[in-house]
Amino acid sequence: MSKNLSTDPYKGVRDFYPADMAIQNQIFGIWRKVCEKFGYQEYSASVLEPAELYRAKTGEEILERQSYLFKDRGDREVMLRPEMTPTVARMIAGKRRELVYPARWFSMPNFFRYEQPQRGRLREFWQLNIDIFGVDSLQAEIECISMAYEITKGYGLKDTDFEIRIGNRKILNYITKDFFGLDEENSQKLLKLIDQKRKIPTDVFAATAEIVLGDKSQGPKVTKFLALMNSQNFEEFTKHLNQTKEEHAGIKEIREVLSGLEKLGITNAIFDQSITRGMDYYTGVIFEVFDKNPENRRSVFGGGRYDDLLSLFGEEKVTAFGFGAGDVIARDLMETYRTIKKTDEIYPADIYICLFNKNVADFGQEIAQKIREKGQSVCLDYSFRKIGDQIKNADRMHIPNVIVVGDDEVKTGKVKIKNLKTGDEKDYL
């Protein structure tokens, strides 16, 4: 005898029953509202991409350990998209001469990463992607980070509940290659170590730094590195760096972005030297948003500047800044702060029509059509069970109003509408 199929979804993905989809749409609504408020246009693309698109610049962890990679029937390597930035860069490059700049785009697609499911992270997730192309100045950073701020506020958090942590890949590249003179391989190792700073014990962090920097405990390189990484604020951090042109470029950008955000009333943005962002394509300012509540320890979302990515397609340089915000952590945040709409505030229709028997169904449809023409939503109960049971169904679905259609209503052509919460009843239509 064959084994019955499981009703569970694939590990790390979700089924969205209507109540879950209602919450998902709340999140999508927050995202869309902010994007439209700032004048961004929506785009989309296929979930399938050639694997070579990600080999060029995507982080090693995603490519080697988290990708859904396979060969299609034409023996081509294909990947289920793990992120959107390479895709949108491909699209911009493909129509580069036809677009109007600045190009402000957003999308809300699903992604796939083969990783261990945990709080805030699943194998399939939806993500808002916001990108602005063709802006050289730091106004792009200020605009996008202010959008990230508004989205987080849209989740229901107050300014004191979260931080926007800002870093810069120019500064990080200067530290690894110029300040410590590391080659490309060890530079990448040091960047990964910096990214792990908040996640590993301090002694492990220091011991790993000794290995990567090729220095002994308490040696000059390790001492300088730890002084940089343990700096309590931006000014203390900059005092540990040599005063050079390369170093000043990143520092100037940080100061300008923090100042620009403050002018907009965003005062919970701070410099964080441990922000690295895992993708190899970032070239300048990077940022992440963190909830201060210990229930949500990971980054809420983030992004950065990626001015060189379009060069992979043999095109001229198009400057870009963008970020992504995931739906899984968004729901975690809204549950933590209890800002998700109550289920009784979410209903599929304004009016529920209860049908006494099959003979009145056609008239019920006519009434429903008139209601829809008035701009209201309505659904009919074709079960023809007892009217009391049908009304209970409407109540369970949180539909606020009911109309009962029986033989008398068909004869007179008139119906009454009843509000289930107040009990008020009146003639309708």
N, C-alpha and C positions, 0 to 999 in steps of 0.2 A: 504494500500500500504506500502510495507516495506521501511524502511529508507535506503538511499544509504550509503554504507560504506565510511568512511573517507579515504582520501589519505594521511593523516598525519601519521608519525611513532609514536610509543609508546613514551610517555613523557620521555624525558631525554636520548633518543637514537637518532642515526642519520642514514639517508640514505646517501650512498656515490654515487652520480652521477659521471660520468667519470671525470669531472673537479675536484671534491672533492677527488676522488680516486687518481688522479695524485698528488695532494698535500700530501695525506696520504703516498703515495709511496716515496715522497721526504723525509718525516720524517723517514720512515722505512729504507730508503737508508742511511741516516746519522747514524742511530743506528747500522745497519749491518756493515757498513764500519769500525766504531770504534771497534766493537766486533771482527771482523776478523783481524783487525790490531794488536790486543793484543792476538790473538790466542785462542779465546773462541769458544766453540762448541755449536751449536744450538740444543735445545730439545723442546719437546712439551708434552701436556697432555690434558685430557678431561676437559671441562668446568664444569662438574659435579663432586662433591666430597662429601663423607660422612660428615654430619654436625659435627660429633665428632672431626674431624680433626682440626676444627677451635675453638671448645670450649676449647681446652686445653691451647692455648697460644695467640690467636688473641685478640686484644683490645675489650673491652666491647662495645664501641660505634658502631663498625662495626658489631659485633655479634648480639647485642640486637636491634639496631635501623636501620641498613643499609643493612642487609642481605636479599637475596632472598632465603628464607627457605621454604621447602615444603616436603610433604611425597610422595614417589612414590607408584606405585600400589602394591608393596610388603610391604608397611607400614614402609619403611625405611626413616629416615630423611636425606634429600639431600639438598645441597646448591649449587647455582651458584657461582663459585669461586669469592671472593671479592679481593683476592691477590694471589701471587704465592709462597711465601716463604714456607708455610706449605706443599704445593704440591712437591716442589723440594726437601725439606727435606725428605719427604716420599719416593721419588724416589731414592735419594742417600742412604737412609737407606736400601731400598730393594735390592740394588746391591752393598752394601758397600764394600764387599770383592773382587768384580770383577773390581772395578774402579782403574784407575791410578791417583795418587795424585801428585801435586795439580790438582784437577778437576775444569776446567774453563768452565762454562756453561752460555748460554743466551737463552732467549725466547722472543717472541713478541706477546703474546696472548691477548684476550679481557677479561675484568672483569665486574662484575655487583655489584653496591652498590645502595641501595634504599635511595637516599638523594635528597635534594632540588637542582634541576639543576640551575647552576649559572656560571658566567665566570670562566673558568678553571676547571670546575667540572661538569660531567654528570653522568647519571645512568649506562651507558655502556661506557667503554673506553678501549683503547689499551695501553699496557705498555711494555716497554723494561725492562726485568729483567736480571740482571747480578749478578752472584754469583761465588765465588771462595772457594773451600773446601779443607781442609787439610793443611792450612798454619797457624801456631801458631803466627808467627811474625807479626809486624805491616806493613810489606811489602805488605800484602794483602790490608790493608786500603789505603796505599799510591797508589798502583796500581789502585784500583777501583775508588778512588776519582780523580785520574788523568784522568781516562776514563770519569768520569762525567764532568770534566773540558773540555775535548775534544769534548764531545757531545754538551755541551752548546756553545762552539765556533763554532761547526758545524751548529748550528741554525743561526749563523751570528752575535753573540754578541761579543763584545770586552771585554778584561779583566776588564775595568773600568765600564762595564755595569752590572756586577753581582758579587755576593759574595758567597763563599763557607763557610758556618757556621758550625763549628765543636764542638760537645759536647761529653759527656761520661756518660754512665749509671752508671758506678762505682762511679763517683763523685756524681751523683744525688742520688743514693742509700745510699751513705755515709751521705749525707746531711740530707735526710729524716729520716733514721733509727738510725744512730750513733750520728750525730751532734745534731739532735732535739729529738731523742728517740721516734719516732712515731711508732705505730703498723702498720701492713700491710694495713689495711683499710685507715688510715689517711695518710700513705705514698703515696698511690695511689691518694688520694685527693689532696695532695700537688703537686704531679707530674702533675696532670691535671691542677692545677692552674698555675704552672710554664709554661706549654704549652700555656696557655691563655694570657700570659703576654703582648704580642704585640697586642692582640685583644680586651682587655677590659680597661676601664679607670683606672688610677693609684689608685684612692681612693677605687674603687671596689676591685682591686687587694689586697690592704693593708687590707681592711676590711675582705675579705675572708681568708687571711692569719691569722688574729687574731682568727677566728673561728677554723680553722684547727689546728693551733698550740696551741690552748687553752690559749691564752695570751691576755692581754689587750693592748689597743693602747699605743704605745711608750714603751711597755714592752720589756724586754731583748731579748726574742725569736723573736718577730716581728722585732725589731731593727736590729738584726743580719741577719735575713732572707732578709730584704729589702736591707741591705748593700751588701749582696751577689748578689742579683738579679740586683741591680743597678750599680754594678761594671762596669767600663768603658773598662777594658781590662783584660787579663788573669792574669797578675801579681797582679793587685789590688784585683781580685777575690780570689787568693790563700792566700793573707795576712789575709783574714777574716776567714780562716779555721785553725783548730788545726793541728799541724804537726804530723800526725799519718801514720802508714804503709798503712792502707786501703786508706786513702786520697791520699797518694803519688802515688799509682798504677795508678789511673786515670790521675793524673796531669802529670806523666812521659810519659804516652801514648800520651796525647795531645801535649806535647812539641816535642816528636819524630815525630809525624805525620806532624805537621806544619813545622818542620825543613826538613823532607824528601820531602815535596811538594815544599818548597822553592828551594831546590837543583835542582828540575826539572823545575824551572822557573815559578812555580805557586805561585804568590805572593798575590792573592786576597782571600786567605783562612784565616779565623779568628776564634778565640774561641767565642762561644756564650753559656752562661750558661742557656739560656731559651730553647735550643733545647732538646726535650725529646723523640720524636718519639712515636707514640701511641701504638705500639705493645709491649706486655709483654715479648716477647722472646729476646729482645736486651740485651746484656751482657757487652758491652764495648763501643768503639768509635762509635758515631753516627754522621750523617751529613745531612745537607740540602743545596740546592742551591737556592738562592734568586736573582731575577731580581731587579735592583734598580729603574726601571721605575715604577711610581705609578700606571700605568694601570694594572700591574700584581703584586698584593700585596701578593699573597699567595706563599708558597714554590713551586719552580719549580719541584723539585724531591729530593729524599734522601734515606738513608738507614743506615746500621750499622752492627756491629758484633753480631752474634747469635750462640754462641758456644754450647748451651745446647739443642737446639731444637730437634736434632736427638734422644735424650734420651727418648722422648715420645714414640718411637717405640721399646724401649727395647734394643737399640743397644749401642755399645761403643761410646764415645764422638768423634765427627768429627767437628773440628773447621770450622767456616764459616764466611764470610763477603759478603754482597751483597747490591744492591740498585735497585730501580725502577724509570723509567722516563716515564711519561704519554704523550699520543699523543695530548690531548686537550690543555694542557698548552703549549706544543711544538708549536702547530699551532698559539696559541695566541702570543707567543713570536715572531715567524717569521713574523706574520702580523704586530706586533708593530714595529719591526725593518725593515720591508719591505724586507725580504730576501727570500720570496717564489718566485719561478720561475714564470715569467709572463706566462699567458695562451698561448700566441702565441709561447712560447718556448716548449710547451708540445703538441705533436701530436701523433696520434695512428699509423701512418705509414709514411714511407719515400716517397712513391709514391702512387698516386691515379690514377686508370685506369678508364677512361670514355668510356663507350661502346655505339656505335652509334645505335645498334639495337640488337635484340635477336640472329640474325644470326651470329654475331661476338663474342658471349659470349664464345664459346669453345676456340677460338683463344686467347681471352683475358685471359682465365684461363691458357693457355700454357705459355703466356708471364709472367704472375704472378708467375708461378712455376719456371721459369728460373731466375727471379729476386730474389725469395726467396732462391734459391740455391746459389746465389751470396752473401747471407748474409744480404740482405736488406728486409725491411718490406713493404708490399703492400696490398691495399684493392681495390676491384672493385665495381663500381656502377651498380647495376642491375636494376635501375629504368627505364633505357632506355629513359629518358626524353631528352630534348634539351641539346646539349653538353654544351652550355653556362650555363645552370642551374646546370649541373653536376660539372663544374669547380667552380661555386660559392659554391657548397657544400664542395669541397676540400678546398677552401679558408676559409670557416667558420670553418672547422675542423683544420685549420692551417697546413695542409699537404703541404709541400713546392714544390713538383713536381707532374706534371700530364703527363699521356700518353693517347692520344686519339686513340681508335681503331675503324676503320671503314672498309668498303669494300675494299678500296685501300690497307690498311695495311694487310688485310688477303691475298690479291692477291700477294703482293710483299714479304710478310713475314718480313717486316721491320717496325719499329716504331720510333717515335721521342719523346724525353722527354723535357718538358718545365719547367723551374723554374718560379714559379708564382711571386716571389719577384722581380727578375731581368728581366724577360721576355726572357731570353736566351733560345734558343731551339737548340737541336743537335740530331744526330742519336744515337740510343741506342740499345744495344745488337748486 
